[in-house]
Amino acid sequence: MANRCFVCGKDYQTGNLVSHSNIKTHRRWKANIRSVKAVVDGATKKIRVCSRCLRSNKIQRAV
């Protein structure tokens, strides 16, 4: 299952891990994804949403 936000599509970012001796290796930063129950098209559905979308109320959480 992909680590991707249902609302905004945010997923991982890539970059380099740089050691003290300046050796660079590839690494990933994962998005802060939460599984929540939300109302999607009038039905309750379990979706994966990033914390930014949760905080800005871009979805309506189910009770």
N, C-alpha and C positions, 0 to 999 in steps of 0.2 A: 504494500500500500504506500502510495506516495506521501511524502511529508509536505503537503501543499494545502494552502488555505482555500476553502470552498468559495469565499466571497471575493477576495482580491487576487488570488492565484500566487501569493507569495510562497516561495520555496527556499531552498538553500542558496547561499552565496559561496563563491570560491575565492581563494586567496592563497597567500604563502605564510607558512609558519617560519619565522626567521629566528635562528638560534643566536646565541651570543657571539659565535664565530662567523656569523653572517651566512650560514648554510641555509638555503631555502628549500622547503619541501611543501608540496601541495596539501591543502586541507580544506574542509568545508565547515561553514557555520550554518546550523540548522535553524529554521524559523521556529518561533515559540508557538507551537500548534496545540490546541486543546480540543478534546472531543466533547461536544455539548449537544443537548437535545434542543432543537429549534423548530419553529414553524416555517415550513417551506411549501409554498403553493397551497396553503390551507391545511396541510397535514404535518403531524409531528414526525420529525426525522432526525436521526443522529448524524451530525456532520462534524467535520474537522475545520476549525476556525482559528486564525492566529489571534493572539492576545490583543493586538492593535484594533482589529475589527470588533472584538468583544467589548473593549473599553469604549469605543466610539459608537456603540449601539447600532451597528450596521445590520444586525440580525435581531429577530424577536425570539427570545428564549421561551421554550415550552415550560409549562408548570408541572 
